[in-house]
Amino acid sequence: MMSRQKASHTLALCALFLILPLNVQAQSIREVCKSVEQVKSLNTPYHFVVIGDSEDGAKTYTRLLQNIVGHKPDFVIHLGDMVSDAREGQWNSFFEMSEVLRVPFFPVVGNHEVGSRPKGEETYRSQFCLPGEKTYYSFRAGECLFIALDSEKGSGMILEDQWSWLEENLYNSAETCKIVMIHRPLFLPIDSLKTGRAMDRFPSHRDNLHRLFAKTGVTMVLAGDDHRYDRRERDHVLYIITGGGGSPLAALKERGGYFHYVWVTVDRTGLEGVVVDQEKQVRIDSR
């Protein structure tokens, strides 16, 4: 069974990278529908990378991608804000930079994808082949259920249709590991510049969402939006913010303000994660 306690502990420790051969065929990262089918067959141990908030940071994002490719993950999750204002030219640049990945890619919609231009959501959905053509979806990899949420339709709320879908997925899941991916964090560091603009904008709704996660055994919630790294645990749910993909940093280095991605290993005993900065150094979170 997946251990939430181990997930929380090991995200703060150094670990050796196990480099495995890719067991999926290279394809465009736009093909999310194909990626969903491909990762179903993954067996433990497998490895994935989580990165967020790369808009306006092409040089740093490219450098992080080079490091990621060298470690050969089985798939990559991007937690949103891939582009700054959703113009077609920016999307083209993002895909050009990201094509080096050549592994299944799972995007999460952020505010910069849909909130800054008319028909932003329509443009976003046209960039990817998304399951059900929706901005929220789920997939399975081994014994883990992954759920990508859209925090933007309600500008910090999960609206009714998506909420019902979320409840159904969580309550009906037989997986021993459940990982939620969302752009806006539920819980922020005390010095965050995003206070009042993340999921905390609607505190009662945020708390209901957290209670749902805790009640249904969610292991980990991955978020971006705040341009830093942060880790905290509530009611045995591990909350990670990883928004250091290239956008201007929003915290001091000792408070998680450095460019990075998170490397996660899934094995039979649980989850192990490490935070890797752009110099390929593993960061130790002592909080």
SERO-4910 file (N, C-alpha, C, O; in steps of 0.05 Angstrom, whole numbers):
BEGIN
 pado doro    nc1    nc2    nc3   cac1   cac2   cac3    cc1    cc2    cc3    oc1    oc2    oc3
  Met    A     17    -24      0      0      0      0     18     25      0     39     25     13
  Met    A      9     46    -15     24     70    -16     24     84     11      3     86     24
  Ser    A     46     94     20     49    107     46     50    137     44     69    148     32
  Arg    A     30    151     55     30    180     54     53    191     72     65    211     65
  Gln    A     57    177     94     79    186    112    106    185     99    122    203    102
  Lys    A    110    163     83    135    161     69    138    182     47    159    193     43
  Ala    A    115    187     34    116    208     13    124    234     25    141    248     13
  Ser    A    113    242     48    120    267     61    149    268     69    163    288     66
  His    A    159    246     81    186    245     92    207    246     70    226    262     71
  Thr    A    203    230     49    224    227     30    226    250     10    246    253     -4
  Leu    A    205    266      8    207    290     -9    227    310      3    235    329    -11
  Ala    A    236    305     28    255    323     40    283    311     41    301    323     53
  Leu    A    287    288     29    313    274     30    326    271      3    312    271    -17
  Cys    A    352    268      3    366    261    -22    360    232    -29    356    215    -12
  Ala    A    361    226    -55    357    199    -64    373    195    -90    377    215   -105
  Leu    A    381    171    -95    395    166   -120    375    163   -142    353    152   -138
  Phe    A    382    173   -166    365    170   -189    369    143   -202    392    135   -206
  Leu    A    348    128   -207    349    103   -222    341    109   -250    318    116   -255
  Ile    A    359    106   -269    354    112   -297    344     87   -311    358     67   -312
  Leu    A    320     88   -321    308     65   -334    304     71   -363    301     94   -371
  Pro    A    304     50   -380    297     55   -408    268     62   -411    251     53   -396
  Leu    A    262     79   -430    235     87   -435    219     63   -446    229     48   -463
  Asn    A    195     59   -437    178     37   -446    154     48   -461    134     33   -464
  Val    A    155     72   -470    134     83   -487    146     96   -512    169    103   -512
  Gln    A    130     98   -533    140    108   -557    139    139   -557    121    151   -545
  Ala    A    159    151   -570    160    180   -571    136    191   -587    128    178   -607
  Gln    A    125    213   -579    103    225   -593    102    254   -585    116    263   -567
  Ser    A     84    269   -598     80    297   -591     68    300   -564     51    284   -556
  Ile    A     77    320   -548     66    324   -522     37    334   -524     23    336   -503
  Arg    A     28    341   -548      0    350   -551    -19    326   -548    -43    330   -542
  Glu    A    -10    302   -552    -27    278   -553    -32    267   -525    -24    245   -519
  Val    A    -47    282   -509    -52    273   -482    -70    248   -481    -66    231   -464
  Cys    A    -88    246   -500   -105    222   -501    -88    197   -504    -94    176   -492
  Lys    A    -68    198   -522    -51    175   -526    -34    170   -501    -29    147   -493
  Ser    A    -25    192   -488     -9    189   -464    -24    174   -442    -13    158   -428
  Val    A    -50    180   -439    -67    167   -419    -67    137   -423    -65    121   -404
  Glu    A    -68    128   -448    -69    100   -454    -41     87   -450    -39     64   -440
  Gln    A    -20    102   -456      7     91   -454     15     85   -425     27     65   -420
  Val    A      9    103   -407     19    100   -380      4     79   -364     12     72   -342
  Lys    A    -19     70   -374    -34     49   -361    -17     24   -356    -20     11   -335
  Ser    A      1     19   -374     17     -6   -373     42     -4   -356     57    -23   -354
  Leu    A     47     19   -345     72     22   -329     71      4   -304     51      2   -290
  Asn    A     93     -8   -299     97    -24   -275    117    -11   -256    134      3   -266
  Thr    A    114    -16   -231    133     -4   -211    159    -19   -213    160    -43   -217
  Pro    A    181     -5   -208    182     24   -203    181     40   -229    191     31   -250
  Tyr    A    168     63   -228    169     82   -250    173    110   -238    171    114   -214
  His    A    179    129   -256    188    155   -248    173    176   -264    170    173   -288
  Phe    A    166    198   -251    154    220   -266    165    247   -254    174    248   -232
  Val    A    163    267   -271    172    294   -264    149    313   -262    130    311   -278
  Val    A    150    331   -243    129    352   -240    143    379   -242    163    384   -228
  Ile    A    132    396   -259    143    423   -262    120    442   -266     98    434   -275
  Gly    A    124    467   -259    102    486   -262    112    514   -268    135    521   -261
  Asp    A     95    531   -280    100    559   -283    126    565   -298    146    574   -287
  Ser    A    126    560   -324    149    564   -341    146    588   -359    165    595   -373
  Glu    A    123    601   -359    119    624   -377    139    647   -370    146    651   -347
  Asp    A    147    661   -391    166    683   -388    193    674   -378    209    690   -368
  Gly    A    199    648   -380    225    638   -370    237    618   -389    246    597   -380
  Ala    A    237    624   -415    246    605   -435    274    594   -430    278    569   -432
  Lys    A    292    611   -423    320    602   -419    322    582   -396    335    561   -398
  Thr    A    309    589   -374    310    571   -350    294    545   -356    304    523   -349
  Tyr    A    271    548   -368    255    524   -374    270    505   -392    270    481   -387
  Thr    A    283    516   -412    299    499   -431    321    484   -416    327    461   -421
  Arg    A    334    498   -397    355    485   -382    345    463   -364    357    442   -362
  Leu    A    322    468   -351    310    448   -335    301    424   -352    304    401   -343
  Leu    A    291    429   -376    283    407   -393    307    389   -401    304    365   -402
  Gln    A    329    402   -406    353    386   -412    361    368   -390    368    345   -394
  Asn    A    358    377   -365    364    360   -342    344    338   -339    351    315   -334
  Ile    A    318    345   -344    297    325   -342    301    302   -363    299    279   -356
  Val    A    307    310   -387    311    290   -409    334    271   -401    333    247   -407
  Gly    A    355    282   -389    378    266   -382    372    245   -361    385    224   -360
  His    A    351    250   -345    344    230   -324    323    210   -333    317    191   -319
  Lys    A    312    214   -357    294    195   -370    270    187   -353    267    164   -345
  Pro    A    252    206   -348    227    200   -334    208    184   -352    211    184   -376
  Asp    A    189    171   -340    169    157   -356    147    175   -365    134    170   -386
  Phe    A    142    197   -351    123    218   -360    128    243   -345    142    244   -325
  Val    A    117    265   -356    121    292   -345     94    305   -340     76    303   -357
  Ile    A     91    318   -318     67    334   -311     75    363   -310     94    371   -297
  His    A     59    380   -324     63    409   -322     39    421   -308     16    417   -318
  Leu    A     43    436   -287     21    445   -270      9    472   -278     -5    485   -263
  Gly    A     14    480   -303      1    504   -314     18    528   -315     40    529   -304
  Asp    A      8    549   -328     23    573   -336     47    565   -353     70    572   -348
  Met    A     40    551   -375     60    543   -395     67    567   -412     89    569   -422
  Val    A     47    585   -416     50    609   -433     40    632   -416     26    629   -396
  Ser    A     47    656   -425     40    680   -409     13    692   -417     -2    702   -399
  Asp    A      5    691   -443    -21    703   -450    -35    688   -471    -54    699   -484
  Ala    A    -28    663   -477    -43    644   -493    -45    652   -523    -62    641   -537
  Arg    A    -27    669   -532    -27    674   -561    -16    649   -575      1    635   -564
  Glu    A    -24    645   -600    -16    622   -615     15    621   -618     27    599   -616
  Gly    A     27    644   -622     56    644   -624     70    634   -599     91    621   -601
  Gln    A     59    641   -576     71    632   -551     67    601   -548     85    588   -538
  Trp    A     44    592   -556     40    563   -555     60    549   -573     71    528   -566
  Asn    A     64    559   -597     84    547   -615    112    546   -603    126    527   -606
  Ser    A    119    568   -590    145    569   -577    147    548   -555    168    535   -551
  Phe    A    126    546   -539    126    527   -517    129    498   -528    145    483   -517
  Phe    A    115    491   -549    117    464   -560    144    459   -572    155    437   -571
  Glu    A    156    480   -584    182    477   -596    203    471   -574    220    453   -577
  Met    A    201    485   -551    219    480   -529    215    453   -517    234    439   -509
  Ser    A    190    445   -515    183    420   -500    185    395   -516    182    373   -505
  Glu    A    189    397   -542    189    373   -559    211    354   -552    210    330   -560
  Val    A    232    363   -538    254    346   -530    246    324   -510    260    305   -506
  Leu    A    223    328   -498    214    309   -477    210    281   -488    221    262   -477
  Arg    A    195    279   -509    190    253   -523    179    231   -504    183    208   -508
  Val    A    164    240   -484    151    221   -466    122    231   -461    116    254   -467
  Pro    A    104    215   -451     77    224   -445     78    249   -428     94    252   -409
  Phe    A     60    267   -435     60    294   -422     31    300   -414     12    296   -429
  Phe    A     28    309   -389      1    315   -378      0    344   -368     12    351   -348
  Pro    A    -15    361   -383    -17    389   -375    -40    394   -355    -60    380   -356
  Val    A    -36    414   -339    -57    424   -321    -62    453   -329    -43    468   -332
  Val    A    -87    461   -331    -93    487   -341    -88    508   -319    -96    504   -296
  Gly    A    -75    530   -326    -69    552   -307    -83    577   -315    -95    579   -337
  Asn    A    -80    598   -299    -94    623   -304    -83    637   -329    -98    650   -343
  His    A    -57    634   -335    -46    647   -358    -55    634   -384    -54    647   -405
  Glu    A    -62    608   -383    -72    595   -407   -100    605   -415   -105    607   -439
  Val    A   -117    611   -396   -145    616   -403   -155    643   -394   -176    651   -403
  Gly    A   -141    656   -375   -154    680   -363   -146    706   -374   -158    727   -367
  Ser    A   -127    707   -392   -116    733   -401   -125    741   -429   -119    763   -437
  Arg    A   -139    724   -443   -148    730   -470   -176    720   -475   -184    700   -463
  Pro    A   -192    733   -493   -218    722   -500   -215    694   -512   -196    689   -527
  Lys    A   -234    677   -506   -233    650   -517   -208    635   -508   -198    617   -523
  Gly    A   -197    642   -485   -173    629   -475   -176    599   -471   -158    584   -479
  Glu    A   -199    591   -460   -203    562   -456   -206    548   -482   -195    526   -486
  Glu    A   -220    559   -501   -223    547   -527   -195    544   -541   -190    523   -553
  Thr    A   -179    564   -539   -152    563   -550   -136    541   -536   -121    526   -549
  Tyr    A   -138    540   -510   -123    520   -494   -131    492   -503   -114    475   -509
  Arg    A   -157    487   -505   -166    460   -512   -158    453   -541   -155    429   -547
  Ser    A   -154    472   -558   -146    467   -585   -116    459   -587   -108    449   -607
  Gln    A   -101    464   -566    -73    458   -567    -67    428   -561    -46    418   -569
  Phe    A    -85    415   -547    -81    388   -538   -104    370   -546   -127    379   -549
  Cys    A    -98    344   -550   -119    324   -551   -124    316   -522   -109    299   -511
  Leu    A   -145    327   -510   -151    322   -482   -173    301   -479   -192    301   -495
  Pro    A   -172    284   -459   -193    264   -455   -220    278   -452   -224    295   -435
  Gly    A   -239    270   -468   -266    282   -467   -266    311   -475   -287    324   -472
  Glu    A   -244    321   -486   -241    349   -495   -247    368   -472   -258    390   -476
  Lys    A   -240    360   -447   -245    376   -423   -219    385   -412   -198    374   -416
  Thr    A   -221    407   -396   -197    418   -383   -191    403   -357   -171    410   -344
  Tyr    A   -207    384   -349   -201    366   -327   -204    338   -336   -221    331   -352
  Tyr    A   -188    320   -325   -187    292   -334   -172    275   -313   -161    286   -294
  Ser    A   -172    249   -317   -158    231   -299   -143    210   -316   -149    206   -339
  Phe    A   -123    198   -304   -109    176   -316    -98    158   -294    -96    166   -271
  Arg    A    -90    134   -302    -79    115   -283    -51    106   -293    -47    101   -317
  Ala    A    -33    103   -274     -7     92   -279      0     73   -257      3     81   -234
  Gly    A      1     48   -264      6     28   -243    -17     28   -223    -40     27   -230
  Glu    A    -10     31   -197    -30     31   -176    -37     59   -168    -49     63   -146
  Cys    A    -31     79   -184    -37    107   -177    -59    118   -196    -58    114   -220
  Leu    A    -77    132   -184    -97    148   -198    -87    177   -198    -81    188   -177
  Phe    A    -86    190   -221    -78    218   -224   -103    234   -233   -116    226   -253
  Ile    A   -109    256   -220   -131    272   -227   -122    301   -233   -111    314   -215
  Ala    A   -126    310   -257   -119    338   -264   -144    355   -262   -164    350   -276
  Leu    A   -144    376   -245   -167    393   -241   -164    420   -255   -141    428   -261
  Asp    A   -186    433   -260   -187    460   -271   -195    479   -249   -218    480   -242
  Ser    A   -176    494   -239   -182    514   -218   -190    541   -230   -195    560   -215
  Glu    A   -191    543   -256   -195    569   -269   -224    575   -277   -232    598   -278
  Lys    A   -240    554   -282   -268    559   -289   -282    576   -268   -298    593   -274
  Gly    A   -276    570   -243   -288    584   -221   -270    604   -208   -275    614   -186
  Ser    A   -247    610   -221   -227    629   -211   -220    623   -182   -219    642   -165
  Gly    A   -216    598   -176   -209    590   -149   -229    572   -136   -228    566   -112
  Met    A   -248    562   -151   -268    543   -142   -270    520   -162   -265    523   -186
  Ile    A   -278    497   -152   -284    474   -169   -314    474   -172   -329    468   -153
  Leu    A   -324    481   -196   -352    485   -201   -367    458   -201   -355    437   -201
  Glu    A   -394    460   -201   -411    437   -195   -406    413   -212   -403    391   -201
  Asp    A   -405    416   -239   -402    392   -256   -375    379   -250   -373    354   -248
  Gln    A   -354    395   -248   -328    384   -242   -327    371   -215   -314    351   -210
  Trp    A   -340    384   -195   -341    373   -168   -354    345   -167   -343    327   -155
  Ser    A   -376    342   -181   -389    316   -182   -372    295   -195   -370    273   -186
  Trp    A   -358    303   -217   -340    285   -230   -317    277   -212   -309    254   -211
  Leu    A   -306    297   -197   -284    292   -178   -293    272   -157   -278    253   -151
  Glu    A   -316    277   -144   -325    259   -124   -328    231   -134   -320    212   -121
  Glu    A   -340    228   -157   -344    201   -169   -317    187   -173   -315    164   -167
  Asn    A   -298    202   -184   -271    190   -189   -258    181   -163   -246    159   -161
  Leu    A   -259    198   -142   -245    192   -117   -259    170   -102   -246    152    -92
  Tyr    A   -285    171   -100   -299    151    -84   -299    123    -98   -300    103    -84
  Asn    A   -299    123   -124   -300     97   -139   -273     85   -145   -271     64   -157
  Ser    A   -252     99   -137   -225     90   -144   -216     67   -125   -220     69   -100
  Ala    A   -205     47   -137   -194     25   -120   -164     27   -117   -151     11   -103
  Glu    A   -152     48   -129   -123     52   -127   -114     58    -99   -129     72    -84
  Thr    A    -91     49    -91    -81     54    -64    -66     81    -63    -58     89    -41
  Cys    A    -61     93    -86    -48    119    -87    -64    138   -105    -71    131   -127
  Lys    A    -71    161    -94    -87    181   -109    -72    208   -108    -66    218    -87
  Ile    A    -66    218   -132    -51    243   -135    -68    263   -150    -77    258   -172
  Val    A    -72    286   -138    -88    308   -150    -69    329   -160    -49    336   -147
  Met    A    -74    339   -184    -58    360   -197    -77    384   -202    -98    382   -214
  Ile    A    -68    408   -192    -85    432   -194    -66    456   -196    -45    456   -184
  His    A    -74    476   -211    -55    499   -214    -54    516   -188    -33    521   -178
  Arg    A    -77    524   -178    -77    542   -155    -75    525   -129    -90    506   -126
  Pro    A    -56    532   -111    -53    517    -86    -77    521    -68    -90    542    -68
  Leu    A    -81    501    -51   -102    503    -30    -90    519     -7   -104    536      5
  Phe    A    -65    512      1    -53    524     25    -27    537     17    -10    524      4
  Leu    A    -23    561     26      0    577     18     20    582     41     11    582     64
  Pro    A     45    587     35     64    596     55     55    623     66     41    638     52
  Ile    A     64    629     90     55    654    103     64    678     88     52    699     90
  Asp    A     87    676     73     97    699     59     90    700     30    102    714     14
  Ser    A     70    684     22     63    682     -7     51    708    -17     35    721     -4
  Leu    A     59    715    -42     47    737    -55     20    730    -68      6    748    -79
  Lys    A     12    705    -67    -13    696    -79    -36    695    -59    -58    686    -66
  Thr    A    -31    703    -35    -52    702    -15    -77    717    -24    -76    740    -33
  Gly    A   -100    703    -23   -125    714    -31   -131    710    -61   -152    718    -70
  Arg    A   -112    698    -75   -116    694   -104   -113    665   -112   -117    658   -135
  Ala    A   -107    648    -93   -105    619    -98   -132    606    -90   -153    620    -91
  Met    A   -132    581    -82   -157    569    -73   -167    580    -47   -189    575    -38
  Asp    A   -149    596    -33   -157    609     -8   -176    632    -13   -186    645      6
  Arg    A   -180    639    -38   -199    661    -45   -227    655    -34   -241    674    -27
  Phe    A   -234    630    -34   -259    621    -23   -254    600     -1   -254    576     -7
  Pro    A   -248    609     23   -239    591     44   -257    568     50   -247    545     54
  Ser    A   -283    572     51   -301    550     58   -301    529     36   -302    505     42
  His    A   -300    538     11   -299    519    -11   -272    504    -11   -272    480    -15
  Arg    A   -251    518     -6   -224    506     -4   -224    484     18   -213    463     14
  Asp    A   -236    491     41   -236    472     63   -253    447     56   -246    425     64
  Asn    A   -275    451     42   -291    428     33   -275    410     14   -278    386     15
  Leu    A   -260    423     -3   -243    408    -22   -222    392     -6   -217    368    -12
  His    A   -210    404     13   -190    390     29   -203    366     44   -192    345     45
  Arg    A   -227    371     55   -240    349     70   -246    326     51   -244    303     59
  Leu    A   -254    332     26   -259    311      7   -233    295      2   -234    271      1
  Phe    A   -211    309     -2   -186    296     -6   -179    278     17   -171    255     14
  Ala    A   -182    288     42   -174    273     65   -193    248     69   -183    227     75
  Lys    A   -218    252     64   -238    231     67   -234    208     47   -239    185     54
  Thr    A   -226    215     23   -223    195      2   -195    184     -1   -189    170    -20
  Gly    A   -177    191     17   -150    179     18   -131    190     -3   -114    175    -13
  Val    A   -134    216    -11   -115    227    -29    -87    228    -16    -84    237      6
  Thr    A    -68    219    -31    -41    217    -21    -26    244    -23    -13    252     -4
  Met    A    -29    257    -46    -13    281    -51    -28    299    -70    -41    290    -88
  Val    A    -25    326    -65    -37    346    -82    -14    363    -92      1    375    -77
  Leu    A    -11    364   -119     10    379   -132     -1    405   -144    -21    404   -158
  Ala    A     11    428   -138      1    454   -147     25    471   -157     48    466   -150
  Gly    A     18    491   -172     38    511   -182     30    538   -172     24    542   -149
  Asp    A     30    558   -191     20    585   -187     38    602   -170     45    624   -178
  Asp    A     46    593   -146     64    607   -129     93    600   -139     99    576   -139
  His    A    109    619   -146    134    613   -160    156    606   -139    174    623   -134
  Arg    A    154    582   -129    173    572   -109    168    542   -105    152    530   -119
  Tyr    A    182    531    -86    176    504    -76    166    505    -48    177    521    -31
  Asp    A    146    490    -41    136    488    -14    124    461     -9    113    449    -27
  Arg    A    126    452     15    115    426     23    102    428     51    114    439     69
  Arg    A     78    418     53     64    417     79     44    394     79     36    385     58
  Glu    A     37    385    103     18    363    105     -5    371    123     -1    383    144
  Arg    A    -29    363    115    -53    367    131    -70    342    130    -77    333    109
  Asp    A    -77    332    154    -95    309    156    -85    286    138   -101    273    124
  His    A    -59    282    138    -46    260    122    -47    264     92    -41    246     77
  Val    A    -54    288     83    -52    295     55    -27    312     51    -25    333     64
  Leu    A    -10    304     33     15    319     28      9    340      6      0    333    -16
  Tyr    A     14    365     12     10    387     -7     38    398    -16     54    406      0
  Ile    A     42    397    -42     67    406    -54     61    429    -73     43    428    -89
  Ile    A     77    451    -71     77    472    -91    103    471   -106    124    472    -93
  Thr    A    102    468   -132    126    468   -148    121    486   -172    112    478   -193
  Gly    A    128    512   -168    123    533   -188    149    546   -196    150    570   -202
  Gly    A    171    530   -197    197    541   -204    207    534   -231    231    529   -235
  Gly    A    189    533   -251    196    524   -278    207    545   -296    212    539   -320
  Gly    A    212    569   -287    223    590   -304    212    618   -299    226    637   -305
  Ser    A    188    620   -289    176    646   -284    191    660   -262    204    647   -245
  Pro    A    190    687   -261    205    702   -240    198    691   -212    174    687   -206
  Leu    A    217    687   -196    213    675   -170    200    694   -151    203    718   -153
  Ala    A    185    683   -131    169    700   -114    175    695    -84    158    699    -67
  Ala    A    199    685    -79    206    679    -51    236    679    -48    251    676    -68
  Leu    A    246    683    -24    275    681    -19    283    652    -23    267    634    -21
  Lys    A    309    648    -29    319    621    -34    313    602    -11    306    579    -15
  Glu    A    317    612     14    313    594     37    284    589     42    277    572     58
  Arg    A    266    603     28    237    598     30    227    584      4    203    585     -1
  Gly    A    244    571    -10    236    556    -34    238    571    -60    228    562    -80
  Gly    A    250    595    -59    252    611    -83    276    604   -101    295    619   -101
  Tyr    A    274    583   -115    295    574   -134    281    558   -156    261    546   -152
  Phe    A    294    559   -180    283    544   -202    288    514   -198    309    506   -189
  His    A    268    498   -205    269    470   -198    248    454   -213    230    465   -226
  Tyr    A    250    428   -209    228    409   -215    229    388   -193    248    386   -178
  Val    A    208    372   -192    206    350   -172    206    324   -187    191    319   -206
  Trp    A    224    306   -178    227    279   -190    214    260   -170    221    259   -146
  Val    A    195    244   -179    180    225   -162    184    197   -171    180    191   -195
  Thr    A    190    179   -153    192    150   -159    169    136   -145    164    141   -122
  Val    A    155    119   -160    133    103   -149    143     74   -149    150     63   -169
  Asp    A    144     62   -125    151     34   -123    131     20   -105    110     32    -98
  Arg    A    136     -5    -99    116    -21    -84    112    -11    -56     91    -18    -43
  Thr    A    130      4    -45    128     13    -17    117     41    -15    109     48      7
  Gly    A    115     56    -36    104     83    -34    116    102    -55    123     94    -77
  Leu    A    117    127    -47    128    148    -64    153    159    -52    156    163    -28
  Glu    A    173    164    -69    197    178    -61    201    202    -80    199    199   -104
  Gly    A    206    225    -69    209    249    -85    233    265    -77    240    266    -54
  Val    A    246    278    -97    267    296    -91    263    322   -108    251    321   -129
  Val    A    273    344    -98    271    370   -111    298    375   -124    319    375   -110
  Val    A    298    380   -150    323    384   -165    324    412   -177    305    420   -191
  Asp    A    345    427   -171    347    454   -182    360    455   -209    368    434   -219
  Gln    A    363    478   -221    373    480   -248    403    473   -250    413    468   -272
  Glu    A    417    471   -227    445    463   -227    447    433   -223    468    422   -218
  Lys    A    424    419   -224    423    390   -220    428    382   -191    434    358   -185
  Gln    A    426    401   -173    431    395   -144    404    388   -131    384    401   -136
  Val    A    405    367   -115    382    359   -100    379    377    -76    397    379    -59
  Arg    A    356    390    -73    351    408    -51    339    393    -27    322    375    -31
  Ile    A    348    399     -3    338    386     21    320    407     35    329    429     42
  Asp    A    295    400     39    276    418     52    276    410     82    267    389     89
  Ser    A    286    428     99    289    422    127    266    431    144    266    428    168
  Arg    A    245    442    131    222    451    147    206    428    158    187    433    172
***
